[in-house]
Amino acid sequence: MHRDNYINSLRNELLAMVGNQLSPTAMRYGYSDVPLETNIKWRPLVLVLGNYSSGKSALINEFLGADIQITGQAPTDDSFTVITHGDPPPSEERVQTLEERDGKFLLNDPEYPFEMLKKHGQSFSAHFRLKKVNSPFLKTLAIIDTPGMLDSITERDRGYNYQEVVGDLAQLADLILVLFDPHKAGTVREAHISLRDTLPSRTFEDRVLFVLNRIDECTSLTDLIRVYGTLCWNLSQITGRKDIPMIHLTYSPRAAENMEPENNRDTSYLPHLENQRDRLKQSVLEAPRHRLDHLATFVETHGERLSHLLEALVGYRKGLRRFRWRYSLLSILLSLVCGGAVVGGLTAYGPLAGFDMPMLVGIGAGIASLVLLLLMTVFMKFFAGRYHRKTLKRLDQLTPLENQNRRDSWQAVRDLVFTYLQKTEGKFPGKEVKGDYLETVKVYEKGAKEIREALSGLPSMLNDAPSPDAPHPPTLKQVI
């Protein structure tokens, strides 16, 4: 189809832009440990988070149409599981798991965008795996199921930094579902940290959907309203938002069939909420439609942050250059004063007053040269080191922070700037940094703008092949 071909063409050119223009610079200055394009080259991803009893696995099974993930009231699975599509044998139609691979395979296979997760160590690798499932639901996307969030657990208990892993996966995801259940409409400790700190710093607000799951376990509509109000209150306190985010109400009929009936439970309200479950499923299926827009945002975000990082390095070199010029002028002046003082002293000293002027000038010049040499070598190194240490303490002065957008961008790269300056001790080629900065700004300002213009033509395009006389939308190569 013409529209699909155009989308694929834009996607490939976006990947090429990132790979050719942003990745080399990002890796050179420590902005990223792996090429940036590895994070966006695979299929759309849906990340599912939630408390250990929130019904994540049951909801995923509902989407897939089969019992792929283990379910239960207690924590049943402590692994991050990537669930993607697999092609079944021609004779097999039943939805099932076709293949399972361990974390080492996932982290080292270049087909998958998880190379950056190697930094989390072997303990994480042992809790990371892949499942290939022949569900039609997975034809255009992949799902990542996560270990249930707990209340009293530490990094030592898990063996890896859970929040860091969630943050890295959130950065990759096109959609994030955060699930709660009626029994824990409040939030446990790990969920609190994820919602307050991890997700806001690693993804965008519009990519996060809140889900109150297992609502069939509420004893009545009144009970559901009470639970819903409690969750809204807790979310407002954690996120700091005055407006209450949309909360999808859902449950799994597959799981509900296996529940033991209770005499005092009135579930007559459930049929009125069927559309909530269907709407959530549709939102998940629409993740691929947002992929291009997310790729464009990826280019804009990383282009802006990377250019801000380089701008700070350029600012450091400018400050160092000003310091060296001032120090050099002061050193020359001081060396001349020392040379002149020596000549004056020798002239005033009686027994040596008979020195002729050329000899006195030679002695003065020698003293001045020796002082200048000491100032420009030994003392220069000392004062340059002092300047470097003082600059690291006043890092925020390297770049203007005149508005909130600039402050947010700086917050994302500040530690990277500190690490790079500390690692290099400020000894890096300023001319090369400035050239990289200008190129990155060009991608961010011009490239990102042209990407949006190319994407703006998508809504009006049909899936049919265009007529021969119809104008073709410009490709990214033509506009950049």
SVG drawing of the C-alpha trace seen along z (x, -y; Angstrom):
<svg xmlns="http://www.w3.org/2000/svg" viewBox="-27 -53 109 83">
<polyline fill="none" stroke="black" stroke-width="0.4" points="0.0,0.0 1.2,-3.5 0.6,-4.8 2.4,-1.8 5.3,-2.1 5.6,-5.8 5.6,-5.1 8.3,-2.5 10.3,-4.9 10.1,-7.6 11.0,-5.1 14.1,-3.9 15.2,-7.5 14.7,-8.4 16.8,-5.5 19.5,-6.5 19.5,-10.1 19.9,-8.8 22.6,-6.3 24.6,-8.6 24.3,-11.9 23.4,-11.5 24.8,-8.1 28.5,-8.7 28.5,-12.0 26.4,-10.5 28.9,-7.6 31.9,-9.9 30.9,-12.0 29.4,-9.4 25.8,-10.3 25.0,-6.7 26.8,-3.4 25.3,-1.9 24.2,-3.4 21.0,-5.3 19.3,-3.6 19.4,-0.3 16.7,-1.7 14.2,-2.4 15.0,0.1 12.7,2.9 8.9,3.1 6.6,1.0 6.8,1.9 4.1,1.9 5.5,2.0 3.2,3.4 3.9,2.3 2.0,2.9 1.8,4.2 2.4,8.0 -1.3,8.7 -2.6,6.2 -3.4,8.8 -0.7,8.0 -0.3,11.5 -4.1,12.1 -4.6,8.9 -1.8,10.0 -3.4,13.4 -6.7,11.7 -5.0,9.7 -3.2,12.8 -6.2,15.1 -4.4,17.9 -2.8,18.6 0.7,17.6 1.8,16.0 1.4,17.6 -1.2,16.0 -1.9,16.0 -2.7,14.0 0.9,14.2 4.0,13.1 4.3,15.8 6.9,14.4 10.0,12.3 11.2,11.9 11.0,9.2 9.4,11.1 9.5,9.8 6.5,11.4 6.7,11.1 5.1,12.7 6.3,16.1 5.1,17.8 3.5,21.2 3.7,24.3 1.1,24.4 -0.9,27.1 -1.0,25.3 -3.7,22.7 -3.9,22.8 -2.3,19.8 0.7,21.0 4.3,20.2 6.5,21.4 9.9,20.5 11.6,19.3 15.1,17.8 17.1,16.6 18.4,13.1 21.9,13.6 20.4,14.3 18.2,11.2 21.0,9.0 23.4,10.1 21.2,10.5 21.5,7.4 17.9,7.9 16.6,6.8 17.0,3.3 18.2,4.5 21.9,4.3 22.0,1.3 20.5,3.4 23.8,5.4 25.0,2.8 22.5,4.2 24.6,7.3 24.2,11.1 21.5,11.1 19.2,9.1 20.2,11.2 18.9,14.3 15.6,12.5 15.2,11.5 13.7,13.7 11.9,13.9 8.7,15.7 7.5,16.0 3.8,16.5 1.6,17.1 -1.1,14.6 -2.5,12.3 -2.5,9.6 1.3,9.5 1.7,9.1 2.4,5.3 3.8,5.0 5.5,6.6 4.6,6.7 7.0,6.6 5.7,8.1 7.5,7.1 7.9,8.4 5.3,7.2 6.2,4.1 6.6,4.8 6.6,2.7 9.6,3.8 12.3,4.8 15.7,3.4 18.2,3.6 20.1,6.2 17.0,8.4 16.5,8.3 20.2,8.3 19.8,5.4 18.5,1.9 14.8,2.4 14.0,-1.3 17.0,-1.7 15.7,1.3 12.2,-0.1 13.5,-3.5 15.5,-2.0 12.5,0.0 10.2,-3.0 12.6,-4.9 12.1,-2.3 8.4,-1.8 5.7,-3.4 3.0,-2.8 3.2,-2.1 0.3,-0.5 0.4,-1.0 -1.9,1.5 -3.5,1.4 -6.0,3.7 -8.9,3.0 -7.0,4.5 -4.1,2.1 -5.6,-1.0 -2.9,-2.7 0.6,-2.3 3.4,-0.2 6.9,-1.6 8.3,-0.5 5.2,-1.8 5.4,-5.1 9.1,-5.6 8.3,-4.6 5.4,-7.0 7.1,-9.9 10.6,-9.7 11.4,-7.0 8.7,-7.4 8.6,-11.2 12.3,-11.4 12.4,-8.6 9.3,-8.9 6.4,-11.3 3.2,-11.7 1.0,-10.9 2.6,-7.5 1.4,-6.3 -2.1,-4.8 -3.4,-4.0 -5.5,-0.9 -7.6,0.2 -7.7,3.9 -9.6,6.8 -12.7,4.7 -14.8,7.8 -13.5,8.5 -15.3,5.4 -18.3,6.5 -20.6,3.8 -20.7,0.7 -20.4,-1.3 -17.2,0.6 -15.8,-0.1 -16.5,-3.9 -14.7,-3.8 -11.7,-2.1 -11.6,-4.4 -11.7,-7.5 -8.9,-6.1 -6.7,-5.5 -7.4,-8.9 -6.4,-10.5 -3.2,-8.5 -2.2,-9.3 -2.8,-13.0 -0.6,-13.0 2.2,-11.1 2.2,-12.8 1.5,-16.2 -1.1,-16.8 -4.3,-18.8 -6.2,-17.1 -6.9,-13.4 -5.5,-11.3 -7.8,-9.0 -8.1,-5.6 -9.2,-2.6 -11.5,-0.2 -11.0,3.4 -11.0,7.1 -10.4,10.4 -13.4,12.5 -11.1,15.5 -9.8,15.0 -13.3,14.2 -14.6,17.6 -12.3,19.3 -13.2,17.3 -15.2,18.8 -18.6,17.1 -19.4,15.1 -22.8,14.6 -22.5,10.9 -20.9,9.9 -23.0,8.0 -21.3,7.7 -24.3,6.5 -22.3,3.3 -19.7,5.2 -21.6,5.3 -21.7,1.5 -17.9,1.3 -17.2,3.7 -16.3,0.7 -13.6,-0.3 -11.8,3.0 -12.3,2.8 -11.0,-0.8 -7.9,0.2 -7.2,3.1 -7.7,0.7 -5.3,-1.8 -2.7,1.0 -3.3,2.0 -2.9,-1.6 0.7,-1.8 2.2,-1.1 0.3,-4.1 2.1,-6.4 5.5,-4.8 6.6,-7.4 5.5,-10.3 7.5,-8.8 10.5,-8.3 10.3,-12.0 10.1,-12.9 13.1,-10.6 15.1,-12.6 13.9,-15.9 14.6,-14.9 18.0,-13.4 19.0,-16.1 18.1,-18.8 19.8,-17.0 22.9,-16.1 23.3,-19.6 22.9,-20.9 25.6,-18.6 27.9,-19.8 27.0,-23.4 28.1,-23.0 31.5,-21.5 31.9,-24.4 31.2,-26.7 33.8,-25.0 36.4,-25.4 35.5,-29.1 35.9,-29.7 39.2,-27.8 40.4,-29.8 39.5,-33.1 41.2,-31.9 44.4,-31.0 44.4,-34.4 44.1,-36.3 46.6,-34.1 49.1,-34.5 48.8,-38.3 49.2,-38.4 52.2,-36.0 53.9,-38.2 53.3,-41.3 54.5,-39.6 57.7,-38.3 58.5,-41.7 58.0,-43.2 60.4,-40.6 63.0,-41.2 62.7,-44.9 63.0,-44.6 66.2,-42.5 67.7,-45.1 66.8,-48.0 68.3,-46.2 71.5,-45.4 71.8,-49.0 71.2,-50.4 73.7,-48.1 76.9,-50.0 79.7,-47.4 77.9,-46.2 76.9,-49.6 79.6,-49.4 77.7,-46.8 77.0,-48.1 73.4,-48.5 73.5,-45.6 74.6,-43.2 71.9,-44.5 69.2,-44.1 70.4,-40.6 70.2,-39.6 66.8,-41.2 65.5,-39.4 66.9,-36.1 65.1,-36.5 61.9,-37.5 62.1,-34.5 62.7,-32.1 59.8,-33.5 57.5,-33.3 58.6,-29.7 57.8,-28.7 54.4,-30.6 53.4,-29.0 54.4,-25.4 54.3,-24.5 52.0,-27.3 49.8,-27.1 49.1,-23.5 48.3,-24.2 45.9,-27.1 44.3,-25.3 43.5,-22.3 42.1,-24.8 39.9,-26.3 38.8,-22.9 37.7,-21.9 35.9,-25.2 34.1,-24.8 32.9,-21.3 31.4,-22.8 29.7,-25.5 28.6,-23.4 25.2,-25.2 27.1,-28.3 28.3,-26.6 25.0,-27.1 22.1,-29.5 19.0,-28.1 16.5,-30.9 13.4,-28.8 11.9,-25.5 12.5,-23.6 16.2,-24.5 16.3,-23.5 14.7,-20.1 17.1,-19.5 20.1,-20.4 18.8,-18.2 18.9,-15.2 22.5,-15.8 24.1,-17.5 25.6,-14.4 26.9,-13.3 28.7,-16.6 30.2,-16.2 31.4,-12.7 32.9,-13.6 34.8,-16.6 36.0,-14.6 37.1,-11.7 39.0,-13.9 40.1,-16.5 39.0,-19.1 41.5,-18.0 39.5,-17.5 39.7,-19.2 37.6,-22.3 37.4,-22.7 36.1,-19.2 33.5,-19.7 32.3,-22.9 32.0,-21.2 30.0,-18.4 27.8,-20.9 26.9,-22.8 26.1,-19.6 23.9,-18.4 22.1,-21.7 21.4,-21.4 19.8,-18.0 17.8,-19.2 16.5,-22.5 16.3,-21.8 16.0,-18.0 13.3,-17.8 11.3,-20.5 11.4,-18.7 10.5,-15.4 7.3,-17.0 6.5,-18.4 6.9,-15.0 4.7,-13.4 2.0,-16.0 1.2,-14.6 0.3,-11.2 -3.3,-11.8 -4.4,-12.8 -2.9,-9.8 -5.0,-6.8 -3.9,-3.2 -4.7,-2.9 -2.1,-3.4 -2.2,-7.0 -3.1,-8.0 -0.2,-8.6 -0.9,-12.3 -1.0,-12.7 1.9,-14.5 4.1,-12.4 4.8,-13.6 8.4,-14.7 10.7,-12.1 13.0,-13.0 16.0,-12.9 14.4,-15.6 13.6,-18.0 16.7,-17.6"/>
</svg>
